[in-house]
Amino acid sequence: MMRKILSRGRVRDARQRVSRTPSPSNYGLLAQEHALLGEMREALRVCEEGLVQFPGNAELLRMAERARRQQREHRIAELREELREGPRPGPQRELAELLLEGGQIQRAEELTLEWLQLGGGGEAQLLLAKVRVERFLADRGREVGLKAVEALQQAEILLPADARVYQQRLHLLVSVGAWAEARRTVARLLELQPGDYVLEARFRSLEPLLERSVDLDSALREVERTGRLVDEEHSDGRESAADVRPALRQLAGERGVRAALYLRGGTALVQGPRGATAERTARAVRSVTQGARAAARKLGLGRAFDVRLEGSFGTLAIALGESDAGALWVHGELQRNHEVALADLAGANARTSEGMR
């Protein structure tokens, strides 16, 4: 009770600071006070209010994303508790969609298959198709892509006049460059939604691409070979591993920093240590990361966001994204600027296909 009273007082003080001096840091402090009370919806509202006045502010964007993630994890825990009492289509669907949104694709697929086996019908099959399309886009393997195609075909059989099926098919086809099949899919969507000017424009825009179209199987093979989707071929955005290297180099060059790492999947980018030492460091950090995520799941705590180890070796801090992680090993205590840099790395979703460096 006393903690709540004191926390409410801090919320009131933080609101007054925002009223007197609206600034990103004051909005961030108010959002943080709400978050400490477990009021994630209110924390998110404060962040969004701050972003209206300070568009693109990195700290508010980061806090808003974390509030969304924690809201999602809280709802996931509620739905799991409901489903322990007995399977029901509504909670199963919502849980699978939230897991997919949170990047837990394998668990979303398992849950959707369970729903399908329990008689979920066309809705369950459509969600399975969506999950498998997302799994292919993350994995880039041909076999995974073929499973997505098969799931879409089954969804079309069960829901032949449902535009959502063809929208998912179009999403897959455009991603791999199967332009001819994509145009036929848009034509089918126009049959279901005649007069849709957006679809009509999409249909016309695909015509110039027909000359370099390939069949779907060849397109899947090419994506597996290169590891790139069509819209990534000329992209220099956040999807490139080069984007995180400057941040890692800058961190590694600061006084007291022993190692800066970015991990995604089975590979890692390492700055600081070299050779075998870099590989050992990356393996150790990956082990800690995997252990933290597994422990959080087993204890029913939801998803882990931060890990910090302190000892005579210094401080190892890890910020966990949904599918990646940033890590920093420093002498002594972690500085505020280091915490901010780590939070920026977590969720960067950069490519690490070039291996450890």
Secondary structure, 3 states (H helix, E strand, C coil): CHHHHHHHHHHHHHHHHHHHCCCHHHHHHHHHHHHHCCCHHHHHHHHHHHHHHCCCCHHHHHHHHHHHHHHHHHHHHHHHHHHHCCCCHHHHHHHHHHHHHCCCHHHHHHHHHHHHHCCCHHHHHHHHHHHHHHHHHHHCCHHHHHHHHHHHHHHHHHCCCCHHHHHHHHHHHHHHCCHHHHHHHHHHHHHHCCCCHHHHHHHHHHHHHHHHCCCHHHHHHHHHHHCCCHHHCCCCCCCCHHHCHHHHHHHHCCCCEEEEEEEECCEEEEECCCHHHHHHHHHHHHHHHHHHHHHHHHCCCCCCCEEEEEECCEEEEEEECCCEEEEEEECCCCCHHHHHHHHHHCCCCCCCCCCCC
